[in-house]
């Protein structure tokens, strides 16, 4: 079976684009998956694991006001993470995640398994909501795979 990380790598190489990632709840799993592919240094710059809000703010460039207004797990923060990561890493495209992997951390309006994935490219910055129903490890894996699937989907829309 050809994995999503292989497919993304092939597309990035074909389109001559550089990928970066900013990870929170996935804890570096996106980067782990991408770098498991031989030759990923041809298209992958690296990642920032911004688990703590202060790292999101001070390193990635998420606005403190955005976190205070919407919470760290929000579409707004996911978008700012992706946009900031694209700038800091010098990537053509950057994917980001923020979420509640579980089993704790949930609130009435933000359940365990809620993730927002951000994607930023010169064509714009976007975010998507996902709700996964696994345990902590499964939710992290599902979020990382969803992020890479979106990168693949987005890359397929770009003209060569």
C-alpha positions as a LaTeX table, in Angstrom:
\begin{tabular}{lrrr}
\hline
Residue & $x$ (\AA) & $y$ (\AA) & $z$ (\AA) \\
\hline
Unk1 & 0.00 & 0.00 & 0.00 \\
Unk2 & 1.29 & 3.43 & $-0.97$ \\
Unk3 & 0.99 & 5.72 & 2.05 \\
Unk4 & $-0.34$ & 9.26 & 2.15 \\
Unk5 & 3.11 & 10.53 & 3.11 \\
Unk6 & 4.59 & 8.94 & $-0.04$ \\
Unk7 & 1.86 & 10.47 & $-2.20$ \\
Unk8 & 2.39 & 13.92 & $-0.68$ \\
Unk9 & 6.14 & 13.60 & $-1.17$ \\
Unk10 & 5.75 & 12.67 & $-4.82$ \\
Unk11 & 3.46 & 15.65 & $-5.43$ \\
Unk12 & 5.74 & 18.09 & $-3.62$ \\
Unk13 & 8.74 & 16.84 & $-5.58$ \\
Unk14 & 6.82 & 17.05 & $-8.88$ \\
Unk15 & 5.61 & 20.58 & $-8.15$ \\
Unk16 & 8.98 & 21.65 & $-6.71$ \\
Unk17 & 7.42 & 22.92 & $-3.48$ \\
Unk18 & 8.69 & 22.92 & 0.09 \\
Unk19 & 6.48 & 21.75 & 2.96 \\
Unk20 & 6.63 & 22.75 & 6.60 \\
Unk21 & 4.48 & 21.85 & 9.59 \\
Unk22 & 3.46 & 23.44 & 12.87 \\
Unk23 & 2.12 & 20.86 & 15.26 \\
Unk24 & 0.39 & 21.07 & 18.58 \\
Unk25 & $-1.84$ & 18.15 & 19.57 \\
Unk26 & $-0.25$ & 15.78 & 17.04 \\
Unk27 & 3.04 & 16.31 & 18.88 \\
Unk28 & 5.32 & 15.94 & 15.87 \\
Unk29 & 3.56 & 13.01 & 14.24 \\
Unk30 & 3.09 & 14.82 & 10.92 \\
Unk31 & 6.83 & 15.42 & 10.78 \\
Unk32 & 7.49 & 11.82 & 11.80 \\
Unk33 & 5.33 & 10.47 & 8.98 \\
Unk34 & 6.82 & 12.79 & 6.35 \\
Unk35 & 10.41 & 12.06 & 7.35 \\
Unk36 & 9.85 & 8.30 & 7.30 \\
Unk37 & 9.94 & 8.61 & 3.50 \\
Unk38 & 13.39 & 8.24 & 1.98 \\
Unk39 & 14.37 & 11.42 & 0.20 \\
Unk40 & 11.97 & 13.67 & 2.14 \\
Unk41 & 14.78 & 16.22 & 2.47 \\
Unk42 & 14.03 & 17.04 & $-1.20$ \\
Unk43 & 10.73 & 18.71 & $-0.20$ \\
Unk44 & 10.43 & 18.90 & 3.60 \\
Unk45 & 11.93 & 21.78 & 5.58 \\
Unk46 & 10.90 & 20.72 & 9.07 \\
Unk47 & 8.43 & 21.46 & 11.80 \\
Unk48 & 7.76 & 23.40 & 14.94 \\
Unk49 & 6.04 & 21.54 & 17.73 \\
Unk50 & 4.20 & 24.38 & 19.44 \\
Unk51 & 2.46 & 22.46 & 22.18 \\
Unk52 & 2.37 & 25.33 & 24.67 \\
Unk53 & 0.53 & 28.55 & 23.83 \\
Unk54 & 3.62 & 30.66 & 24.53 \\
Unk55 & 5.48 & 28.81 & 21.76 \\
Unk56 & 2.55 & 29.39 & 19.42 \\
Unk57 & 2.81 & 33.10 & 20.23 \\
Unk58 & 6.56 & 33.72 & 20.58 \\
Unk59 & 7.94 & 31.34 & 17.94 \\
Unk60 & 5.16 & 30.82 & 15.41 \\
Unk61 & 3.56 & 34.27 & 15.58 \\
Unk62 & 0.01 & 33.43 & 16.64 \\
Unk63 & $-1.57$ & 36.53 & 18.13 \\
Unk64 & $-2.16$ & 36.32 & 21.88 \\
Unk65 & $-5.52$ & 38.02 & 21.29 \\
Unk66 & $-6.56$ & 35.22 & 18.93 \\
Unk67 & $-5.88$ & 32.57 & 21.58 \\
Unk68 & $-7.59$ & 34.64 & 24.28 \\
Unk69 & $-10.66$ & 35.30 & 22.09 \\
Unk70 & $-11.15$ & 31.89 & 20.47 \\
Unk71 & $-9.04$ & 29.43 & 22.48 \\
Unk72 & $-6.01$ & 27.50 & 21.33 \\
Unk73 & $-8.25$ & 24.87 & 19.73 \\
Unk74 & $-9.96$ & 26.99 & 17.09 \\
Unk75 & $-9.98$ & 27.50 & 13.34 \\
Unk76 & $-8.46$ & 30.95 & 13.83 \\
Unk77 & $-5.44$ & 29.61 & 15.72 \\
Unk78 & $-4.97$ & 26.74 & 13.25 \\
Unk79 & $-4.86$ & 29.25 & 10.41 \\
Unk80 & $-2.43$ & 31.56 & 12.19 \\
Unk81 & $-0.22$ & 28.58 & 13.04 \\
Unk82 & $-0.06$ & 27.53 & 9.38 \\
Unk83 & 0.54 & 31.07 & 8.19 \\
Unk84 & 3.21 & 31.75 & 10.82 \\
Unk85 & 4.89 & 28.44 & 10.11 \\
Unk86 & 5.03 & 29.17 & 6.41 \\
Unk87 & 6.77 & 32.47 & 7.20 \\
Unk88 & 9.14 & 31.17 & 9.91 \\
Unk89 & 10.13 & 28.00 & 8.06 \\
Unk90 & 10.25 & 29.61 & 4.62 \\
Unk91 & 7.91 & 26.94 & 3.25 \\
Unk92 & 5.79 & 27.14 & 0.12 \\
Unk93 & 3.01 & 25.32 & 1.93 \\
Unk94 & 2.56 & 24.77 & 5.64 \\
Unk95 & 0.12 & 22.57 & 7.51 \\
Unk96 & $-0.74$ & 22.95 & 11.19 \\
Unk97 & $-2.86$ & 21.23 & 13.79 \\
Unk98 & $-4.39$ & 22.11 & 17.12 \\
Unk99 & $-6.78$ & 19.90 & 19.02 \\
Unk100 & $-7.83$ & 17.89 & 22.03 \\
Unk101 & $-6.31$ & 14.43 & 21.72 \\
Unk102 & $-7.78$ & 13.27 & 25.05 \\
Unk103 & $-8.64$ & 11.73 & 27.31 \\
Unk104 & $-8.72$ & 15.01 & 29.27 \\
Unk105 & $-8.88$ & 18.66 & 28.20 \\
Unk106 & $-12.43$ & 18.69 & 26.86 \\
Unk107 & $-14.98$ & 21.41 & 27.51 \\
Unk108 & $-18.72$ & 21.32 & 26.79 \\
Unk109 & $-18.22$ & 22.99 & 23.39 \\
Unk110 & $-14.82$ & 21.43 & 22.61 \\
Unk111 & $-14.96$ & 17.65 & 23.01 \\
Unk112 & $-12.13$ & 15.14 & 23.01 \\
Unk113 & $-11.19$ & 14.40 & 19.42 \\
Unk114 & $-11.83$ & 17.93 & 18.16 \\
Unk115 & $-9.03$ & 19.10 & 15.89 \\
Unk116 & $-8.58$ & 22.07 & 13.61 \\
Unk117 & $-6.11$ & 21.77 & 10.79 \\
Unk118 & $-4.69$ & 24.85 & 9.12 \\
Unk119 & $-3.11$ & 25.09 & 5.69 \\
Unk120 & $-1.29$ & 28.09 & 4.28 \\
Unk121 & 0.06 & 28.67 & 0.78 \\
Unk122 & 0.48 & 31.78 & $-1.33$ \\
Unk123 & $-3.08$ & 31.06 & $-2.56$ \\
Unk124 & $-4.48$ & 31.65 & 0.93 \\
Unk125 & $-4.78$ & 30.37 & 4.47 \\
Unk126 & $-7.55$ & 27.98 & 5.39 \\
Unk127 & $-8.73$ & 25.79 & 8.26 \\
Unk128 & $-10.84$ & 22.67 & 8.60 \\
Unk129 & $-12.62$ & 21.12 & 11.56 \\
Unk130 & $-12.35$ & 17.40 & 12.34 \\
Unk131 & $-13.89$ & 15.32 & 15.11 \\
Unk132 & $-12.20$ & 11.99 & 15.76 \\
Unk133 & $-13.51$ & 9.29 & 18.08 \\
Unk134 & $-10.44$ & 7.29 & 19.06 \\
Unk135 & $-8.19$ & 7.18 & 22.07 \\
Unk136 & $-5.34$ & 9.69 & 22.43 \\
Unk137 & $-2.93$ & 7.87 & 20.14 \\
Unk138 & $-5.59$ & 7.18 & 17.51 \\
Unk139 & $-6.77$ & 10.80 & 17.51 \\
Unk140 & $-3.22$ & 12.04 & 16.99 \\
Unk141 & $-2.69$ & 9.58 & 14.14 \\
Unk142 & $-6.02$ & 10.46 & 12.52 \\
Unk143 & $-5.21$ & 14.18 & 12.75 \\
Unk144 & $-1.76$ & 13.73 & 11.18 \\
Unk145 & $-3.22$ & 11.65 & 8.36 \\
Unk146 & $-6.05$ & 14.16 & 7.82 \\
Unk147 & $-3.48$ & 16.96 & 7.62 \\
Unk148 & $-1.44$ & 15.11 & 5.00 \\
Unk149 & $-4.58$ & 14.14 & 3.08 \\
Unk150 & $-5.53$ & 17.80 & 2.88 \\
Unk151 & $-2.04$ & 18.72 & 1.69 \\
Unk152 & $-2.40$ & 16.09 & $-1.04$ \\
Unk153 & $-5.86$ & 17.36 & $-1.98$ \\
Unk154 & $-4.62$ & 20.94 & $-2.10$ \\
Unk155 & $-1.54$ & 20.07 & $-4.15$ \\
Unk156 & $-3.71$ & 18.33 & $-6.71$ \\
Unk157 & $-5.60$ & 21.62 & $-7.28$ \\
Unk158 & $-2.41$ & 23.53 & $-8.11$ \\
Unk159 & $-1.37$ & 23.96 & $-11.71$ \\
Unk160 & 2.05 & 22.54 & $-12.60$ \\
\hline
\end{tabular}
